[in-house]
Amino acid sequence: MIQLIGKSRYWLFAAGALVLLFLMWYFSSLVTYIIISVILSLMGRPLVRMITNIRIGKIKFNQTISAFITLIIIWLLVFGTFRFLIPLLASEFAELSTINPDAVFAVIDEPLVRFMKTIGNESVDSAQTLFADLFQRSVKEHLGMEQVSNFVGIIAGALGELLLAFFAVSFITFFFLKEENMFRDGVMVLVPSGYEERTDRIMHSIHLLLRRYFIGLLAEVLLVGFMVTIGLTIVGLGFRHAVVIGVFCGLFNIIPYLGPWMGAAVGLLIGIAVNVHADFSSHTLPLLGLMVIVFAAVQVIDNILFQPLIYSNSVKAHPLEIFLVIMAAGGFAGILGMILAIPVYTILRVVAKEFFDNMKLVQKITQSL
């Protein structure tokens, strides 16, 4: 009888978990707003505490005012960043849109064919036979005016949703900042009786680990973008182009391992496009070589300094362990899986430490927590 009751509890728990997953899928937009708000509140919490401790004479800021000031600072930083970047990006895209893709491929054609023949592929007569069908045609299609018009239409149609998202995220984030335990209390309501203490420890550990991770990730994006921008400006690319490439490199760097290669590829294509009318041998090729050196130097600094602090120390996991998790997540869910791999793995490790600590594997992967 006792065994039947125990089994029925597990079945009820599993059924409840399935219902919860269904509700999260059905209300995915709301869940997305909550997740974004949780991330913003994790990064803004130290600022709230700092403002709360400020005293100006007899005046002391309470939690409500501190949360409101922190929310304003967060959005000012976001809007200030966009205010600086959008004109640069718009100008860059306007300039790139005037460049004929055929001229870019013509610049690449001769040196690429020469390289292919050097490595023994004598059958190649034109670079177009190498990647025109796979890349050139795709670029032309995606850069066509019809596609640009459709894209503008999509952006215009989504404006209402963006405003709604901005209001929802701001509203939820404010209360998460004001009441530090609000999200925790909301989760505790869903926890069965008898598991409150373990769940409280889990929430506390996840809060500390993910806050360090997201703050470190934001710092990494900014530092990589800054270093790429400064490096490309020094080698003579031009500040406006360097900023655009730095933005791409910083954002792509969120994708572990593959992101830096993607950012460097975009940067080199922009470098070729903006110098399409210059002599390739005497100007463009040396510039591309210097750009490669900049990308490689930034990547070395990132791998040696930034990533160990973010991917290893912040979530307290071995670098090889992190690598295997990211590769597995990438094979399962692609780019999105690679981006979410570390936060999800961190949560799973904390949960496993509390509920499955008798397993040797769990003991091994959670010994640093």
KEKE-29667 format. One line per 5 residues: number of its first residue (from 1); for each residue x negated, y, z negated of C-alpha. Coordinates in nm, 2 decimals. Layout:
N
NUM) X,Y,Z ~ ...
This chain:
369
1) 0.00,0.00,0.00 ~ -0.28,0.24,-0.09 ~ -0.46,0.16,0.23 ~ -0.14,0.23,0.43 ~ -0.11,0.57,0.26
6) -0.47,0.65,0.33 ~ -0.43,0.55,0.70 ~ -0.11,0.76,0.73 ~ -0.30,1.06,0.59 ~ -0.57,1.02,0.86
11) -0.30,0.99,1.13 ~ -0.12,1.30,0.99 ~ -0.45,1.49,0.98 ~ -0.53,1.39,1.34 ~ -0.18,1.49,1.46
16) -0.22,1.82,1.28 ~ -0.55,1.88,1.45 ~ -0.40,1.80,1.79 ~ -0.11,2.04,1.73 ~ -0.36,2.31,1.62
21) -0.57,2.26,1.94 ~ -0.26,2.28,2.15 ~ -0.16,2.61,1.98 ~ -0.51,2.75,2.03 ~ -0.49,2.66,2.40
26) -0.14,2.80,2.44 ~ -0.23,3.13,2.26 ~ -0.58,3.14,2.42 ~ -0.57,3.51,2.47 ~ -0.50,3.58,2.10
31) -0.77,3.33,2.00 ~ -1.02,3.51,2.23 ~ -0.93,3.84,2.06 ~ -0.98,3.68,1.72 ~ -1.32,3.53,1.81
36) -1.44,3.86,1.95 ~ -1.33,4.03,1.64 ~ -1.50,3.78,1.42 ~ -1.83,3.83,1.61 ~ -1.80,4.21,1.58
41) -1.72,4.19,1.21 ~ -2.01,3.96,1.15 ~ -2.25,4.21,1.31 ~ -2.08,4.51,1.15 ~ -2.05,4.37,0.79
46) -2.40,4.49,0.68 ~ -2.31,4.84,0.80 ~ -1.99,4.84,0.60 ~ -2.17,4.74,0.29 ~ -2.44,5.01,0.35
51) -2.17,5.28,0.40 ~ -1.98,5.16,0.09 ~ -2.30,5.21,-0.12 ~ -2.36,5.56,0.00 ~ -2.28,5.83,-0.26
56) -2.26,6.20,-0.17 ~ -2.23,6.37,-0.51 ~ -1.92,6.22,-0.67 ~ -1.79,6.11,-0.33 ~ -1.80,5.74,-0.25
61) -1.66,5.57,0.06 ~ -1.41,5.29,-0.01 ~ -1.38,4.98,0.20 ~ -1.11,5.13,0.43 ~ -1.31,5.43,0.52
66) -1.63,5.23,0.56 ~ -1.46,4.98,0.79 ~ -1.31,5.26,1.00 ~ -1.65,5.44,1.03 ~ -1.82,5.11,1.12
71) -1.56,5.04,1.39 ~ -1.60,5.39,1.54 ~ -1.98,5.34,1.54 ~ -1.94,5.00,1.72 ~ -1.72,5.14,1.99
76) -1.94,5.45,2.03 ~ -2.24,5.23,2.09 ~ -2.04,5.02,2.34 ~ -1.90,5.32,2.52 ~ -2.23,5.51,2.51
81) -2.40,5.21,2.67 ~ -2.14,5.19,2.94 ~ -2.15,5.57,2.99 ~ -2.52,5.55,3.05 ~ -2.52,5.23,3.27
86) -2.20,5.27,3.48 ~ -2.33,5.57,3.68 ~ -2.66,5.40,3.74 ~ -2.49,5.07,3.85 ~ -2.24,5.26,4.07
91) -2.52,5.45,4.24 ~ -2.73,5.13,4.28 ~ -2.44,4.93,4.43 ~ -2.36,5.22,4.66 ~ -2.71,5.22,4.79
96) -2.73,4.85,4.82 ~ -2.40,4.84,5.01 ~ -2.55,5.05,5.29 ~ -2.83,4.80,5.35 ~ -2.77,4.55,5.63
101) -2.82,4.19,5.49 ~ -2.97,4.09,5.83 ~ -3.25,4.34,5.77 ~ -3.33,4.19,5.43 ~ -3.35,3.84,5.58
106) -3.56,3.97,5.86 ~ -3.81,4.09,5.61 ~ -3.82,3.75,5.44 ~ -3.82,3.56,5.77 ~ -4.18,3.58,5.88
111) -4.36,3.52,5.55 ~ -4.12,3.24,5.46 ~ -4.17,3.06,5.79 ~ -4.55,3.10,5.75 ~ -4.53,2.95,5.40
116) -4.32,2.65,5.52 ~ -4.56,2.58,5.80 ~ -4.86,2.60,5.56 ~ -4.71,2.33,5.34 ~ -4.66,2.11,5.65
121) -4.30,2.18,5.77 ~ -4.38,2.26,6.14 ~ -4.02,2.22,6.25 ~ -3.92,2.55,6.09 ~ -3.89,2.83,6.35
126) -3.69,3.08,6.15 ~ -3.60,3.14,5.79 ~ -3.24,3.16,5.90 ~ -3.24,2.78,5.96 ~ -3.35,2.73,5.60
131) -3.08,2.92,5.40 ~ -2.85,3.12,5.64 ~ -2.57,2.87,5.61 ~ -2.61,2.83,5.24 ~ -2.69,3.18,5.13
136) -2.69,3.45,5.41 ~ -2.33,3.37,5.52 ~ -2.22,3.36,5.16 ~ -2.38,3.70,5.08 ~ -2.22,3.86,5.39
141) -1.88,3.72,5.29 ~ -1.90,3.84,4.93 ~ -2.03,4.18,5.03 ~ -1.77,4.24,5.29 ~ -1.53,4.53,5.26
146) -1.23,4.31,5.24 ~ -1.37,4.13,4.93 ~ -1.47,4.46,4.78 ~ -1.12,4.59,4.83 ~ -0.97,4.28,4.67
151) -1.21,4.32,4.38 ~ -1.10,4.68,4.33 ~ -0.74,4.56,4.33 ~ -0.81,4.30,4.07 ~ -0.99,4.55,3.85
156) -0.69,4.80,3.88 ~ -0.44,4.52,3.80 ~ -0.64,4.42,3.50 ~ -0.66,4.77,3.35 ~ -0.35,4.72,3.14
161) -0.48,4.39,3.00 ~ -0.81,4.55,2.91 ~ -0.63,4.83,2.72 ~ -0.43,4.57,2.54 ~ -0.75,4.37,2.46
166) -0.92,4.69,2.34 ~ -0.63,4.77,2.10 ~ -0.60,4.41,1.98 ~ -0.97,4.36,1.91 ~ -1.00,4.70,1.74
171) -0.70,4.64,1.52 ~ -0.81,4.29,1.42 ~ -1.18,4.39,1.37 ~ -1.08,4.68,1.15 ~ -0.91,4.44,0.90
176) -1.18,4.18,0.92 ~ -1.43,4.46,0.83 ~ -1.21,4.60,0.56 ~ -1.12,4.27,0.39 ~ -1.43,4.05,0.41
181) -1.25,3.73,0.31 ~ -0.94,3.78,0.54 ~ -1.06,3.53,0.80 ~ -1.17,3.29,0.54 ~ -0.84,3.31,0.36
186) -0.66,3.25,0.68 ~ -0.86,2.93,0.74 ~ -0.81,2.82,0.39 ~ -0.43,2.83,0.44 ~ -0.47,2.55,0.70
191) -0.69,2.33,0.48 ~ -0.53,2.04,0.30 ~ -0.53,2.04,-0.08 ~ -0.85,1.90,-0.23 ~ -1.08,2.03,0.05
196) -1.08,2.40,-0.05 ~ -1.42,2.39,-0.23 ~ -1.60,2.22,0.06 ~ -1.43,2.44,0.31 ~ -1.53,2.75,0.12
201) -1.90,2.63,0.12 ~ -1.87,2.56,0.50 ~ -1.73,2.91,0.57 ~ -2.00,3.07,0.37 ~ -2.28,2.89,0.54
206) -2.13,2.94,0.89 ~ -2.09,3.31,0.81 ~ -2.45,3.36,0.72 ~ -2.60,3.15,1.01 ~ -2.38,3.29,1.29
211) -2.42,3.65,1.17 ~ -2.80,3.61,1.19 ~ -2.77,3.44,1.53 ~ -2.54,3.70,1.69 ~ -2.74,4.00,1.56
216) -3.06,3.83,1.68 ~ -2.90,3.76,2.02 ~ -2.80,4.12,2.06 ~ -3.15,4.23,1.97 ~ -3.29,3.99,2.22
221) -3.07,4.12,2.51 ~ -3.16,4.48,2.43 ~ -3.54,4.41,2.39 ~ -3.56,4.20,2.71 ~ -3.37,4.46,2.91
226) -3.59,4.74,2.77 ~ -3.92,4.56,2.84 ~ -3.82,4.47,3.19 ~ -3.71,4.83,3.26 ~ -4.03,4.97,3.13
231) -4.25,4.71,3.30 ~ -4.08,4.76,3.64 ~ -4.10,5.14,3.61 ~ -4.47,5.12,3.54 ~ -4.54,4.90,3.85
236) -4.37,5.16,4.06 ~ -4.02,5.02,4.14 ~ -3.83,5.34,4.04 ~ -3.65,5.40,3.71 ~ -3.29,5.37,3.84
241) -3.36,5.03,4.01 ~ -3.56,4.92,3.70 ~ -3.27,4.99,3.47 ~ -3.02,4.80,3.69 ~ -3.26,4.50,3.70
246) -3.32,4.53,3.33 ~ -2.95,4.51,3.26 ~ -2.91,4.20,3.47 ~ -3.21,4.03,3.31 ~ -3.09,4.12,2.96
251) -2.74,3.99,3.02 ~ -2.86,3.67,3.21 ~ -3.09,3.60,2.92 ~ -2.79,3.50,2.71 ~ -2.79,3.19,2.92
256) -3.07,2.97,2.76 ~ -3.36,2.86,2.99 ~ -3.18,2.93,3.32 ~ -3.09,3.29,3.25 ~ -3.44,3.44,3.29
261) -3.49,3.27,3.63 ~ -3.15,3.40,3.75 ~ -3.23,3.75,3.63 ~ -3.58,3.74,3.80 ~ -3.42,3.62,4.12
266) -3.17,3.90,4.13 ~ -3.45,4.15,4.05 ~ -3.67,4.03,4.33 ~ -3.38,4.04,4.58 ~ -3.30,4.40,4.47
271) -3.68,4.48,4.50 ~ -3.68,4.35,4.86 ~ -3.35,4.53,4.95 ~ -3.46,4.87,4.83 ~ -3.79,4.84,5.01
276) -3.65,4.68,5.33 ~ -3.79,4.96,5.55 ~ -4.14,4.96,5.40 ~ -4.43,4.75,5.54 ~ -4.40,4.40,5.39
281) -4.77,4.31,5.37 ~ -4.91,4.64,5.24 ~ -4.62,4.76,5.02 ~ -4.33,4.51,4.95 ~ -4.54,4.20,4.89
286) -4.78,4.36,4.63 ~ -4.48,4.51,4.46 ~ -4.30,4.18,4.44 ~ -4.62,4.03,4.29 ~ -4.63,4.29,4.02
291) -4.26,4.24,3.95 ~ -4.32,3.86,3.91 ~ -4.60,3.95,3.66 ~ -4.36,4.17,3.46 ~ -4.09,3.90,3.46
296) -4.34,3.64,3.35 ~ -4.49,3.86,3.08 ~ -4.15,3.94,2.93 ~ -4.05,3.57,2.94 ~ -4.37,3.47,2.76
301) -4.30,3.73,2.49 ~ -3.94,3.62,2.47 ~ -4.03,3.25,2.44 ~ -4.31,3.31,2.18 ~ -4.15,3.58,1.97
306) -3.78,3.63,2.02 ~ -3.63,3.28,2.09 ~ -3.80,3.10,1.79 ~ -3.65,3.37,1.56 ~ -3.31,3.35,1.72
311) -3.26,2.99,1.83 ~ -3.46,2.82,1.55 ~ -3.50,3.04,1.24 ~ -3.15,3.20,1.25 ~ -2.96,2.87,1.27
316) -3.23,2.66,1.10 ~ -3.28,2.40,1.37 ~ -3.59,2.25,1.54 ~ -3.67,2.40,1.89 ~ -3.66,2.05,2.05
321) -3.32,1.99,1.89 ~ -3.19,2.32,2.02 ~ -3.32,2.23,2.37 ~ -3.15,1.89,2.38 ~ -2.82,2.04,2.26
326) -2.83,2.31,2.52 ~ -2.91,2.07,2.80 ~ -2.63,1.83,2.69 ~ -2.38,2.12,2.66 ~ -2.49,2.24,3.01
331) -2.43,1.90,3.16 ~ -2.08,1.88,2.99 ~ -1.95,2.24,3.05 ~ -2.20,2.42,3.27 ~ -2.31,2.77,3.21
336) -2.04,2.84,2.95 ~ -2.14,2.53,2.76 ~ -2.50,2.65,2.75 ~ -2.39,2.99,2.61 ~ -2.17,2.84,2.34
341) -2.39,2.54,2.26 ~ -2.58,2.69,1.96 ~ -2.28,2.85,1.78 ~ -2.07,2.53,1.82 ~ -2.36,2.31,1.72
346) -2.43,2.52,1.41 ~ -2.06,2.49,1.30 ~ -2.07,2.11,1.36 ~ -2.39,2.08,1.16 ~ -2.25,2.27,0.86
351) -1.93,2.06,0.87 ~ -2.12,1.74,0.90 ~ -2.34,1.83,0.61 ~ -2.04,1.86,0.38 ~ -1.83,1.56,0.50
356) -2.08,1.31,0.64 ~ -2.40,1.37,0.43 ~ -2.43,0.99,0.36 ~ -2.53,0.93,0.72 ~ -2.91,0.93,0.80
361) -2.87,1.12,1.13 ~ -2.67,1.39,0.96 ~ -2.93,1.41,0.68 ~ -3.20,1.45,0.93 ~ -3.04,1.73,1.14
366) -2.91,1.92,0.84 ~ -3.21,1.89,0.61 ~ -3.31,2.26,0.68 ~ -2.96,2.40,0.60
